[in-house]
Amino acid sequence: MGSQMREGANASLAPISPAAAREPIQAKPAIVRFSPLRSAFLVTYCTIVILLFALPGSVNDWLNDLPPNAFVETCKSAVDTIEKASEKIGLAQLYQDARGAFIRLLPRRH
C-alpha cells in the first residue's frame, strides 16, 4: 500500500523541460465575485463616500438644519475634517469645475 501511494504521488509530478523552466510564469489576475446584494451595497456606499468628499458643504448644510445635540456636533466635526481633506486633494474643486461646465452646456431659459 505504501508503494502504491508513492507511485501515485510520483506519477502526478510531470518532468519540466529546461526550456519550460526558463519561461516566465503567466499569472492570472484574481477575480473577485460578489453577490448582487453585496454589489449593490458596495456601489451605494462607495457613491455616498465619493459624494461626501465631492460635496462636503451640502452635508454640513443638512447637519445645520438638524436640532443640535452631541451626535450632530460630532458629525459636523467629522464633515469639517472631510471638507479639509477634500480641499487638500482637490476633489471639491474638481466637482465645482465639472458642475460649472455642465451648467454652461445646458440651454438657457428666457
C-alpha positions in Angstrom: 0.0 0.0 0.0 2.8 2.4 0.8 4.4 1.7 -2.6 1.1 2.5 -4.4 0.9 5.9 -2.7 4.5 6.6 -3.6 3.9 5.7 -7.2 0.7 7.8 -7.4 2.5 10.8 -5.9 5.4 10.4 -8.3 3.1 9.9 -11.3 1.5 13.3 -10.7 4.8 15.1 -11.0 5.5 15.7 -14.6 9.1 16.4 -15.7 9.8 20.0 -16.6 11.9 20.7 -19.6 14.8 23.2 -19.3 13.1 25.5 -21.8 9.9 25.5 -19.9 11.7 26.2 -16.7 13.2 29.4 -18.2 9.8 30.8 -19.4 8.1 33.3 -17.1 5.0 32.0 -15.3 1.9 33.8 -16.6 -0.1 34.8 -13.5 -3.9 35.1 -13.9 -5.5 38.1 -12.3 -7.6 37.4 -9.3 -11.3 37.8 -10.0 -13.5 38.6 -7.0 -17.1 37.8 -7.5 -19.7 39.4 -5.2 -23.4 38.5 -4.8 -25.9 41.0 -6.3 -26.8 42.2 -2.8 -23.2 42.8 -1.8 -22.5 44.5 -5.1 -25.5 46.9 -4.6 -24.3 47.6 -1.1 -20.7 48.4 -2.3 -21.9 50.6 -5.1 -24.3 52.5 -2.8 -21.8 53.2 0.0 -18.9 54.0 -2.4 -21.1 56.5 -4.1 -22.0 58.0 -0.8 -18.4 58.3 0.2 -17.4 59.9 -3.1 -20.3 62.4 -2.9 -19.3 63.1 0.7 -15.9 64.1 -0.4 -17.1 66.0 -3.5 -19.9 67.9 -1.7 -19.0 68.2 2.0 -20.7 71.6 2.2 -24.0 70.0 1.4 -23.7 67.6 4.3 -22.7 70.4 6.5 -25.8 72.5 5.4 -28.0 69.5 6.1 -26.5 69.0 9.6 -27.1 72.7 10.3 -30.8 72.1 9.8 -30.9 69.4 12.4 -31.5 70.1 16.1 -28.2 70.5 17.9 -27.1 67.5 20.0 -23.9 65.6 20.7 -24.3 63.3 17.7 -24.9 66.2 15.2 -21.9 68.1 16.6 -19.7 65.0 16.2 -20.9 64.6 12.6 -20.2 68.3 11.9 -16.6 67.9 13.2 -16.2 64.8 11.0 -17.6 66.6 8.0 -15.3 69.6 8.6 -12.3 67.2 8.6 -13.6 65.6 5.4 -14.1 69.0 3.9 -10.4 70.0 4.6 -9.2 66.6 3.1 -11.4 67.2 0.0 -9.9 70.6 -0.5 -6.4 69.3 0.1 -6.8 66.6 -2.6 -8.7 68.9 -4.9 -11.8 66.8 -5.3 -14.2 69.6 -4.2 -12.7 72.0 -6.8 -12.8 69.3 -9.5 -16.5 68.8 -8.7 -17.2 72.6 -8.9 -15.4 72.8 -12.2 -17.3 69.9 -13.7 -20.6 71.3 -12.3 -19.8 74.7 -13.9 -19.0 73.1 -17.3 -22.3 71.1 -17.1 -24.3 74.2 -16.3 -22.7 76.1 -19.3 -23.8 73.2 -21.6 -27.5 73.5 -20.5 -29.7 75.6 -22.8 -30.6 78.9 -21.3 -34.2 79.7 -20.4 -35.5 83.1 -21.1 
